[in-house]
Amino acid sequence: MQIAKNTIVTLTYQLKNLSGDVLEESESDSEAISYLHGGYDGIFPTVEEALEGHQVGDEINVTMEPEYAFGEYEAELVRVEPRNLFPLEVSVGMQFEGSPEGSEDYMLYTVTEMTEDTVVVDGNHPLAGQTLRFEGKVIDVRAASADEISHGHAHGEHGHAH
């Protein structure tokens, strides 16, 4: 079966930076990911486009510029906040939900630095601003069920559980 709209695609992958460092990966078939193919936002659009028409056993290598991966780095998403706004046990790497100034939308902020009086939080994804390489191998392709199509994602093994 070829990958086309409304198929469930299961693949193993590696996400690397341009230096070749592995940033994320599925180390075995049991850690594979599955998504509903066809514009449902289950995987990077550039990767989905590269997978179109492929079948089990095929491999792809895609280079993604920042705007097609985790976005450009936005300096205005870095904020310095008073230390007393955070729990006593706050530490670098912790994440908090908050909204950018002047917005009602919530986003995830990561603590990047701390002093006795301040906490620096960054709303950028840790990989924002980076060009990335996605290397994937298709290990399964099947027709999506009506439920998967109506929900907009894969169910079952490697997919979403309800």
N, C-alpha and C positions, 0 to 999 in steps of 0.2 A: 504494500500500500504506500502511495506517495503522500507526502505532507501537503495538505491543502486546507482550505477553510473548514472549520468544524471537525478537525481531527485532534486527538490528544497525542501530543508528542512527548516522549520520555527520552531524556538525554543525560549523559555524564558530561562534565565540563570542567574547565579551568579558566579562571579570570586572572589575567596577568597585567602588570604594568609594562611599560616599554622596555624596562631593564630586564624583563623576563622573570621577575619575582612573582611567585604564585600568591595572589591575594585571597582567593577563595577557590574551593574546588569540591567536587564530589569525588571521593577517593575510590568508590566502588559502585557497582550497579545498585546496591541497596541504598546508596545516598543520592541516587539520580533525582532529577527534578522532572516534573510533568507540568505541561501547560496546555491550555486550549488555544489552538492556532487559528488565526484569522482576525486579528485586530482587537483582541479582548484585553490587551495590556498585561498579559501574563509573563512577558519576557521583553527584553529590549527590542524595539521595533526593527532595528538594523539586523539583529540576530534572527528575528522572525522572517524578515525578508530573505536573508541568506539561506534559511532552511526550506523555503517554499520549493516543492517539487522533489525534495530529497526523500530517501527511504532508509530503512533499518540498515545499519552498518556504515552509512555515509558520515563523513567528518567535515566540519566547517571551521574556518579560521576567519574571524572578523575583527578588524581594527575599528574601534569606536572613539571618535573625537568626543571631548567633554559634553558638548550639547546633545549627543546621542547616547550618553551613558548617565552620569550622575550630575550633569550640569556644570556650568562655569562656577568658579569660586566667587562668592559675593562677600566682599569685605564688610558690608553693612550688616551682615548676619552675625558678626562677632560683637558680643556685648560684654561690658565690664559692669558687674553688679555688686552691690554691697554684700559682704559676707554674711551679715545677719539675716538675709532673706533665705538662706539655705539651712538644711539640717546640720547639726553638729558633726555628723559622720560624713559629710561631703568630701569627695576625693576626686582627683583627676581621673577622667574616664567615665564617671557617672553621667547618666543622662536624665534630663528633666524635660517635661512638656511645658511650653510657654508660647506666647504670641509676640511677633515682632511689634515694635512700637507703631501705633496707629493702625493696627490690624486686629481683627477678631478671629483670624485663623490661627489654629494651634499648630506647632511644629516641635520637633525634637531637637533639643540643644545638648551638646556634649561639653562637659567641664574640661577645659584644656590647660588652665593655669589657676593657681591660687596664691594669695598672699594672706597675711593676717587679717586684712580689712576687705579684700575684694576676691571675687570669683569671676574668671573669664569663661564665658560660654560661647560656643560656636554652633550656629544653626545649619551650617553647610554639612552635606554628607561627607564623611571622611575621605571619599574618593573624588569629591568635586574638583573640577579643574584638571583632571588627569585623563590622558588618552590611554585607553585600555584595549587589551586583546582578549577576545573570547574564543576559546577553542572548545568545540563540542563534538560529541559522537552520538548519533541517533541510535538508541537501543530498542525503541518500540514506537510504533505508529498504529493508532486504531481510530475507528469512527467514534465521535463523541456521542454520548447519550443525550436525549432530549433534556433531561435535568441539568446536565453539564452545560449545555448551550444556553438554557434559560438562566442559569446562575452565573454564567460567564467565566467558569474555571473548571479545571479537572477535579474529579473526585477520586477516592480510592488511594491505592498505594502511590506514593510520591506526589499526590495531589492534596486537595483540601478535604478535611473530614468535617461532617456536619454533626 
